[in-house]
Amino acid sequence: MFMKELSLPRRSYPALLALSLPAAMAAESPLYGPELEGFDYPHPVQYFTLESQGQSLKMAYMDVQPAEPNGHTLVLLHGKNFCAATWEGSIAALSKAGYRVVAPDQIGFCKSSKPAHYQYSFQQLAANTRALLESLGLARYSLMGHSMGGMLATRFALLYPKQLERLVLVNPIGLEDWKAVGVPYRTVDQWYARELETSAEGIRNYQLSTYYAGQWRPEFDRWVEMQAGLFQGPGKQRVAWNSALTYDMIYTQPVYYEFEQLKVPTLLLIGEKDNTAIGKDAVAPELRPLLGDYRRLSWEAAKRIPGATLQTFADLGHSPQIQAPERFHETLLQQLAKPAE
């Protein structure tokens, strides 16, 4: 059984504010190192060293202890164009409520290592994450994944169900198999060439239409600068190469066909105005509107995941936890307070 609760729309800044931002702002974006050196995280960053695929790698993470612990831990998994830092609001809300919060940067992303060669798979990233959590002495925890982190969280739950108290999916990608519905294949080299063209202007325009449903506020600029500064900094070739490899992972390794196999209490938190679909820019114009329909996809996924709970936000986009943090975290905490079934 699944349930759906709609949240009422709330006023936000109009899209006009974003569209009127001067193009010069993109050129003035700060530049960051290949491991996001120079960009400050909201909490101290620690590093977990692991041997993986014949090389020594380091995995950055934040481990935030609450002032008044409630005995539960939430592990937050970032998305493709996100970092552990973008969970800043969620970390604050969860730790205030008594949760210990662990937020890693996956290998290939943000402040973690970006190897010259790596066979990326969701299984490998899940194994890396589990190794990190074991090193912290954590045996049971809940997992919350956003965007690509939702695909990773799903794979983690399929591999290690006994470790999880709950699974929370925030606008996860992978609710459809893009290859099966007609998105053409791009080689890693084609993804690499595309990623080398990443610009602050392109990031801002994409985030405006997809993450925030045409609504912009000045605080969103921090996340544009984070991504643009990483892709335009001194390590941009290595950053773009790892990004290309992980795009290939996302496209070729669907979790879509295994939702029925999930054995963990699952909560989906969905901004219905999301339209994310990997490779949508490469499909025929008549197919494009049919992809990334999160209002439909979330319902379909909730029906297939045993015992799933679906909560939607009718007016929000791909990043509801950033676009409307108060509403989002109120809903999240209410659901977490209910007994896991």
N, C-alpha and C positions, 0 to 999 in steps of 0.2 A: 504494500500500500504506500502511496505517496500523497503528500499534501502540498498545496500551493497557497501562499499568502501574498497578496499584492500590497505594495506600499504606495501611498499617495504621492504624486509629484510635488517637488518643492522648487521654488524659484532658484535660478542660478544665473551666472553672468552670461550674457548672450554671446553667440559665436562671433559677433562683430568685433568684440574686443580682441579676439585672437587674430582675426583676419586683418586688423588694422595695425598689428605689431610690425615695426619697421624691419625690413629684410636685413638691415645692418646688424640686428641682434644676433643673427646666425653667425656672422663673421666674427663677432666679439665673444663667442662662446669660449670658455677656458678649455685648455687642452690637458688631457690626463695621460698618465703612463699606461703601458700595456696591461698592468694589473691594477688599473684605476688609481694609481698613485696620485695624490693631490686632492682627491675627492673624499670629504669627511663623512664617515658613517655616524649614526646617532648614538652608538654605543661602542665600547672598545672592541676591536677586531682581533681575534685570535686565529691561529693557524694549526691545522691538523695535517701532518705529513704522512703520506701513504705511498706504498710501492704499487704501481699499477701499470700493466703492459710494458714491463721492463724499464720503467723510469720512476724517479722519485718526484712526486708532485705535492703541492701544498693546496689545501682547501681552506679558504677563509670562512669564518663564521662569527656570529655574535651569540653569546650565551647570557641571557638577561635573567637575573634572579629577582623574584618579586619581594617586596617588603614584607608581605604577609602571605606566605605560600598556602595554596589550597591543595597541594599534593599532586597536581597534574602538570604535565608538560605538553606544550604544543610546538611542533616542528613546522616551520614555514618554508615552503619551496617556491622560489621565484619563477617568473616566466622568461620567455625568450629574450625580450627586450627590456628586462627588468633586472634588478639586483636585490640582494638581501636588504639593502638600504631602503628600497621602496616599500618595505613592510613597516616603515617607521611608525605610522599611526596605529597599525595593528599591534605592534610590540607594546606601545604605550598603553593601549586599551586592555590588552590581555594581561600584562604584568600588573597593572593596577587592580585587576580582578583576581589576582593571586596565582596566575599561571607562570611557570617557568617557560621561557621562550628561547628556542634555538633556531637561528636563521642562517643557513649556510649559503655561500656562493658555490654553485656547482663548478667542477673542473671545466675550463674553457670559457668561464664567464667572470666578468667584474674583477674582483680582487684575487681570484684564484688563478692557478697556473693555466697557461695556454700552450699546451704542447705542440711541437711542430708536426707530430704524427700521433693520432689517437683514433682507435675504433670506437666511435661514440655509439652507445646504445642506452636505452632507458634502463635495461638491466644493469649495465655497468654503473650508471649514475646512482641507481638505487643501492647497489652494493657499496659504493663509495660512501653514500649517506649513512647507511647502516653501520659501516665501520667507524665513522665519526661518532655516531650516537653511542656505540658500544664503548668507545674510548672515554666518553663522558659518564659512563656508568648507567646509562639509560636502557632499561629493558622494556618498558611500556610507555606509550605516549600517543598523542593524537597527531595527525598529519593534515596540514592545510596547504593545498597547492593552487596556485593561480596561473592561468594561461598555460604555457608549456609545463609549468610546475604541476598542473592538474593531470597531464599525461604521465608525468613522472610519479606523482602520488598514486595514481591508479596502478601503475606497474609495481610500485613498492607494495601496495596493499595486496596485489596478486601473489607476489613473491614471499612476503613476510606478514601474513595476516595476524599471526599470534602476537606480534609486537604492537599492534594498533588497538587503541581504545575506540577511536573514531577516524573517519575520513571526511574531510571537508574540501569540496571542489568549488573554487571561485572562478566563474567564467572560464572553465578549462577549454583548451583547444582539443581537437581530437574527438569531438562529438559526431563527426562524420569522417569518412575515408575519402579524402580529396582525390586521390588517384582513381578510386572506383567511380566517382561521380564526374570525372572528366577533366581534372586539372592536369595539364601536361607535365612530364618529368623535366626537371632541370638537372644538369650535371653539377657536380661540386664546383667545377671551374666556372660554370655559368653563375652559380650562386656567389662565388668569390668575386667575380667581376661586378655583380650587382651590389654586393656589400661594400666594395671600395668606393662606390658612389654615394654612400650615406652622408647626408647633410642635416644640419640643424633644422633648416626649413622643411625638408621632407619629413623629418621625424615629427615636427610640430603639426604639420598638416595631417599626417596619419593619426596622431594621437587625438587631435581635435575631432576627427570624424568617427574614430573607432573607440578610443578609450573613454571619451567624455561626451559622446552623443551631441557634438556641436556646441558644447558649453565649455568656456575656458575661464580659468582663474589664474592670477599671477603666480601662485605657488606651484603650479604645474611646470613652470619653466625650469625648475631645479632638475626635474627628471629628463627634460629635453637636453639640458646641458650635460647631465651625467652621461647619457648615451652618445651624444654628439662628440663630447670631449674625448671619450674612449676611442671612437671610430676615426677621429681626425688627429689623434695624438701621435707621438713618435713610434708607437708599436702598431700602427693601424693595419699593416699587412698581416701580422700575426693575429690580430683581433678579427679581421675580416675572414681569414682562413678558418679559424675555429668556428666563427659564425656560420660559414658555408657548410662545414661538416655537420653542425647541429641542425641546420635546416634540412639536410639530407636525412638525418635521423628522424626528424619529425614527420617528413613526408613518407618515408619508407617503412615506419614501424608503428602502425596504428594500434591503439588499444581498444578501438571501437567495437571489435568483435568479441570482446571478453567481459563486457559489463555484467552479464548474467552470472559470471563466476566470482564476483566480489562477495566476500563473506564478512565484511566490516560494516557497522552502522555508518551510513553515508548521508551527508548533507550537501545539497547543491545550492549555492548562492549565486544567482544569475541576474546580471543587468540585461534586460531584454532588448535594448537598443544596440547591443554588440553586433558586429557584422564580420568578425574575424574569420578568415579562411586562407590558409597558406597557399600561395600561388594564384590567388584569385585574379591578380592583375594580368595573368597569362591566358585566361580562358576567353572563349567567345563572349561578346557583349550580352547575348541573350541568356547565357548560363550564369553570368556574374550575380544577378539579383537573387538567384536561387541558393547561393552558397552563404554560409555564415548566418543563417536565420536562427538566432539563439532562442527566440520565443518558441519556435517549433522544436529545435534540437534538444532543448533542456527538458521539455515534456517527454519527448521520446526516450531520452536517456534515463529519466527518473522512472519510467515505466519498466525499463529493462533491468535496473539495478535493484536487487532484492531489498525491500524495506526502505527504499530511499525517501528522504524528505526534500522537497523542492520549495525554495523560497525565492521569489523573483522581485525585482525592482523595475517597474514598468518604464521609468524615465531614465534609467542609467545605462552606461555603456560597458566596455570591456573591463574597466577597473573601478568597480563600485566602491571598493575599500578606500580608494583615493578620492573619487569624485564626491562621495557623500559619506564621509567616515563616521559621523555620528549615527546615522541611520543604519549603516552597515554593521557597525560594531554592536549596536544595541540588539539587532537581530541575531548576530553571531552569538553573543553572550547568552541571550535567552535560550537559544537552541543548545548550547553547550551545557547549560544548567539542567537540562532535562536528562533523565536516566537513559543511558545508551541501551538500545534494545537489540 
